[in-house]
Amino acid sequence: KTHWSGWTAKDQWQLQIVANVTNGIDVDKLDYLMRDALSVGVCGVDRTVIHGIRRLLDHCKVVHGEICYSQEIQDDVANMYHFRAYMHHNIYQHPAVKGAEYMVVAALRLADPVLKISSKINSVEDYVTLDDRILCTITERAAAEPSNAQLQAAAAVVRRLEVQELFHCVAEADVLQQVLGNGYKPLKASEIVAKHNRSRSSVACSVQISESDVVVHNMKVDYWRSVGCSC
């Protein structure tokens, strides 16, 4: 049972414990919601939700190979989805949080040719060694190899992150649901770059940018799939 396809129908519920593609209620989501709420200090405001998450674990059972929940906790289920949307709107998608997130990604990508970070997903033994210390590893290796341009660039990003010199959010905009339903296509970095470079003369701007200077984050936050988000 090392592959998903090897699980029988009656065993599928075991996969739902960690990654529930049916309704999104799994221990991974419940864990990070409770942990992050405590970390950012919103737990005191949402004690009902935290208590409700614990109730989800106490009022579930396996029915026909699926993890099901008692009708008596339907409000707790709805509150969990709502709380997740709240965390995305106010915490996970906050400009400072996204700036820090993209800086970590940039540092990892710059260091990858040297540290072979991406190849570690091919081995469980190597993969479990990837933790928060990877950023320290980047700065330590950069100090040990001052002539390595990739590591120096990665370490420079980490140093900016440490002093909270974050990537800036230039602009954000909400797209109405009716616009999304009319064939709206997510914005691309190339479109922003092209428009900026075309309009430089009219706005007296001498700076020309490239796609590597721009990150576009298109995000839909609601509850779950057709009625919510699948993030």
N, C-alpha and C positions, 0 to 999 in steps of 0.2 A: 504494500500500500504506500509506495513512495511517490506515486503519481495520482492526480485527481481522478483519472479515468479508471483507476483500479478499485474505486470504492463502489460497493453495492448500494442499491436504493435505500435499503434499511439502515445503512451506515452514514448516509449523507448528512444527517443531523450533526455528526461530529465535526464536520467541516464548518457548519454554521456557527459553531462555538466561537471560532476565531475570525472568520470572514464570511458573514452572512449576506450573500448576494440577493436573497429573497426580499428582505426588508431592512437590511442594514443594522439590525440590532445584534451586536456581537461584543465579546469581552474587550476587543481592541478599542472600539468606540467608547464603551462605557468606562474603560480605564482612562483613556486620555481626557474625556470630558471631566471626570472627577479630579484627576491629577491637575489638569490645567486650571480648573476653577479654583482649586486650593492655591495654586502657584500665583495667580494674578489677583487673588483676593475677592472673587465674586461669590465664593461659596456661602458667605453669610447672607447674601441677598437671595440665594436660590436654594435654601435648605430643603424646601419641598421637592425640588427636582432631584437633589442628591439622595434624599430619602426614597424618592420614587425609583431611582436607578437600582437601589438595593432591593426594592420590592420586585423589580423585574426578574431578578435572580431567584427570588423566593416563590414566584408564581408562574413558573414555566414548566412544561413537560413535553416529552416527545410523543407526537401523534402521527402515525403513518410516515415515519421517517423524517418528520419536520419538527423543529422546535416551535412550540405554540405557547401563547400567553393567555391567561385567564381574562375573560371579558371584564371582570371586576377591576382590572388595573388599566383599562383603556385610557383613562386620563393620564396615568403615569407614562404610558407609551407616547401619547401626544405631547406631553411636557418634555420628554426626552428629545423628540424631534425639534420642538420649539427652542429648547435650550441650546441644541447644537447650532441652529440657525443664528441664535443670539451670539454665540461664541465666534462664529464666522464673521458676522457683521461688525462686532466690536473688538475682537481680539485677533483672530487668525488672519483677517484681511486688512488689519490696520496698516497704514503706510510704513510705519517704522518696523513692524514685524516683517512685512514683505521685503523691505529694503535689506534687513538683516538676513533673511532667508536667501535672497538672490546673491548676497555677498558670500555666504557659505558655499552656494553652488558654484560661484565663480572661482573661489579658492580651490575647491575640489577639482574642478575641470582643469585649472592651470597646473595643478600638481600631479594630475593623473598620469601624464606620460612618464613621469619619474617614479611615482609611488605605486603605479598600477592599481589604483583604488577600484576602478570599475571591474577589473578582472576577478576581484574577490567574491563576486556574486556566484561564481561557478563552483565554489567550494564552501560547504557549510563551516568547516573549520576556520577558513580565512574570513568568511563573512561575519562570524560572531566576534571577530577582533575589531570590527569597525564600530567605534563608539565616539563619544564626544572628544576623546583625546586626539582624534585625527587632526584637529586644528593645531594642537600642540606639536604633533609630529611634523606638521608642515613647517612650522617656525624653527623647530630644532634641526631639521634636515637642511633648511635654508641657511641657518647659521653655520652648519658644518660644510656646506657646499656653496660658498659665496659666488662662485663663477657660473652657477647654474641659473640661467635666466628664467626658466619656468618656475623654479622654486622661489626665486626672489620676488617674482610677480605675485605668486600665490601668497607668500608671507606678507607682502605689502597690503594685500586685501585683508588678511587676518588682523594686521596691526590697526587698520582703519576700523575694523569691526570692534576691536577691544576698546577703542576710545570713542565709540559710538559716532564715528564719522560715516554715517550710513549713506547708501544710495538714496537719492531723493525721488519722491513721488512728484512728477511734474504736473500731472493732471489726472482727474478721474471723472467718470460720467456714468450715470445710470441709464440703462437702455430699457424702455418700457416693454412690457410683455407683448403688446400688440405689434410693436416694431419687430420683435424677435420672430413673431409668427408670420411676418411678411417677407421672408427671405433675407433677413439681416445676416451679414457675414462678419465674423469677428475681425476687429482691427488688426493689422499687421505692422510690424516694425518698419518694413520697407515702405509702406504708405506714409508713415510719419516722417521718415527720413527724406523721401522724395518731396513732400510738401514743404518741409523746412528748408531744404536746399533751394527749392524754386523761389521761395519767398524771402530769401536772405537780403536781396537788394532793396526790397520794398520796406523792410523793417530795420534797415541799417545794421544788419548783423553780419559780422565777418567770419563767424564760426560755421564750419561745415562739419556735419556729423555723418557717421556711417551706421549700419545696422548693428554693429557690435557695441555701439554706445547706447542703444535703446532696448528696453525690456517692456514688452506689452503683456499684461496679465488680464485675460478675459475670464471672468468668474461668474458663475450662476450660483446663488445661495438661496435655497428655500428648504423644503423638508426632505423629500426622498423621491428621486426619479420623476415620474409623471406629476407627482405632487411635491417633489423635493429634490434635493441635490444628491448626487452620487459620489461626492468627494470623499 
